[in-house]
Amino acid sequence: QVQLVESGGGLVQAGGSLRLSCAASGFIFGLQAMDWYRQAPGNHRELVASISSGGMTTYADSVKGRFTISRVNAKNAVFLQMNSLKLEDTAAYYCHARSLDAWGQGTLVSVSS
């Protein structure tokens, strides 16, 4: 079955970096557009970054220039490199296979001052 497993979250100081990973299985990964979403407590889930099957990327304005989404199709994996982290980046981050509307369980990122 379709499975997405995120990892790489944790506690980091403001200005620091984290790299999130999402391991995919159960579908033809290379054909799927993939997204990273996040949800902070009390907020709606928001789209952070997307990457098409061909590698084209888009970003939310709030993370543009700080976050980088990438994928390695041979490893069925998508990544989110997060630099210059801010307090407002604190959230649970979710991997999403767009056309399947499949979600991972999330990984928590906490940014401290």
C-alpha positions in Angstrom: 0.0 0.0 0.0 1.0 3.6 -0.3 3.3 4.7 2.5 5.1 8.0 3.2 7.4 8.1 6.2 8.9 11.4 7.3 12.0 11.9 9.4 14.6 14.5 10.3 12.5 16.8 12.5 13.8 18.0 15.9 14.6 21.0 18.0 16.8 23.6 16.6 17.8 27.2 17.5 16.6 30.1 15.3 19.0 30.5 12.4 19.8 26.8 12.3 19.1 24.2 9.7 17.3 20.9 9.4 16.9 18.4 6.6 13.6 16.5 6.4 13.3 13.3 4.5 10.3 11.4 3.2 10.6 7.8 2.1 7.9 6.7 -0.3 6.7 3.2 -1.1 3.7 1.5 -2.7 3.5 3.6 -5.9 5.6 4.7 -8.9 7.4 7.6 -7.1 9.0 9.1 -10.2 5.6 9.9 -11.7 4.3 11.7 -8.7 4.4 15.4 -7.9 5.4 15.7 -4.2 4.6 18.3 -1.6 5.7 19.3 1.8 3.0 20.9 4.0 3.2 22.1 7.6 0.7 22.7 10.3 1.4 24.8 13.4 -0.8 24.4 16.5 -4.1 26.2 15.9 -3.4 26.8 12.3 -4.6 25.3 9.0 -2.2 23.0 7.1 -0.3 25.1 4.6 1.7 24.2 1.5 5.4 24.9 2.0 7.0 23.5 -1.2 6.3 21.3 -4.2 8.3 19.5 -6.7 7.0 18.0 -9.9 7.9 14.7 -11.4 10.2 16.5 -13.7 11.9 18.4 -10.8 10.2 21.8 -11.1 9.9 23.5 -7.7 7.6 26.0 -6.1 7.7 27.6 -2.7 5.5 29.5 -0.3 6.6 33.1 0.0 7.3 32.6 3.7 10.1 30.1 3.0 11.4 31.2 -0.4 15.2 31.6 -0.3 15.5 29.6 2.9 14.0 26.1 2.1 14.9 23.8 -0.8 12.8 20.8 -1.9 14.5 18.1 -3.9 13.9 14.5 -4.8 15.9 11.4 -5.7 13.7 9.1 -7.7 16.1 6.2 -7.5 15.7 6.3 -3.8 12.0 7.0 -3.7 12.7 10.0 -1.5 11.9 13.6 -1.3 13.7 16.1 0.9 13.3 19.5 2.4 16.4 21.4 3.3 15.5 24.2 5.8 18.0 26.9 6.5 17.8 30.1 8.5 15.0 28.7 10.5 12.7 31.1 12.3 10.4 30.7 15.3 7.4 30.8 13.0 8.7 27.7 11.2 7.7 25.6 14.2 5.2 23.1 13.0 4.5 19.5 12.1 5.8 18.9 8.6 4.0 16.4 6.3 5.0 14.8 3.0 2.2 14.5 0.4 1.9 12.6 -2.8 -0.3 14.9 -4.7 -2.4 12.9 -7.2 -2.8 10.1 -4.7 -3.7 12.5 -1.9 -1.6 10.4 0.4 0.0 11.8 3.6 2.7 10.7 5.9 2.4 10.8 9.7 4.4 14.0 10.0 7.6 15.0 11.7 7.8 17.8 14.3 10.1 20.8 13.9 10.6 23.1 16.8 12.6 26.3 16.5 13.7 28.0 19.7 15.1 31.4 20.4 
